[in-house]
């Protein structure tokens, strides 16, 4: 299926990615939904714990993101002889990184959550959840790499199937520990953590099997003799800026979560529920962006920049329409959807107001997702990172603090600040794409194969 990826319909590539990312989000959100009927205190604990875990595991995207870019461009340039070496370096690097992060969480989980001003009543549950999940972080690290490999080989359906199986394991495990035959153990949030970890382990096993049988890839220590310093250097050089924008975003969200935690339990749980609903509004545009980035990387590998340029603009129009459409529907039905999580009238009222602001946020976010992912696929990785750092901290964080502390706008002020950031960055990257500054930054040339 790696023949000419440009000839594959973007919808055929995007739909499995959409299902995969929907199911990936559900892994965390199912935990929140199922635990909400068990304990409202545990909702805030899991929400804050996952915020920290999500940020720390973004380190895995340094190599996995770079792997996706390199694989797509090399396949486009018809240079497939380096694939197994790239696969092996990526897997071993992320595996080592997962052990370091596990050790860090084990030692400092409590201090991190205390710094975030997490209410004391939620602290013990959050620390316990983090420590259990961290022992299985290696599964998350490797699944990220395998997912990129599958997608860039045109097999986006493999990730979809794997994440479906993971969700089945997770939901079944949560039910058994919280309400089913294992509820007598009274594990509560610890049972949810165990269920998540078991489902990740099952997903990794399925990914390894698919990699060997369908992709026919090979991972071996022989590729480390002699050690491929240049390959690792290239992956890190490409991956650090590529992951930098995402890392900056999540770090700024942790900072904003500190402001929200100071607003009290109602604001904390409302933000967690709003994040869930808002992410559903943008997930299809994010999937279109992911599929489009595969085509962009493949096209850049073939030196066909004109095709990549036009494809991005076409995808951008569709992504904005779909994302804003979902956001508008989200706002209309929010009085009903919030009742799936809680009966607290204050949370429901505040959440409906946030959903209205979320419509404007999604307009800017759709542009960011499509264009920035395509910039990365083309090798233009520095500009979006610098722009992200400046905008996220200079607009989102600064104005979130200002609106909550000086203007007393509460959680609505936080969402207004985030919308301002997304719209500003969306306009900036759109201008850069139209000007073509991203061209000529590809890693390989079709007519002149280069060693990595």
PyMOL commands that set and color helices and strands:
alter all, ss='L'
color gray80, all
select helices_A, chain A and resi 5-7+10-36+40-76+83-115+120-134+137-152+156-178+183-185+189-215+221-224+229-261+265-301+305-340+345-378+382-405+410-435
alter helices_A, ss='H'
color red, helices_A
deselect
rebuild
show_as cartoon
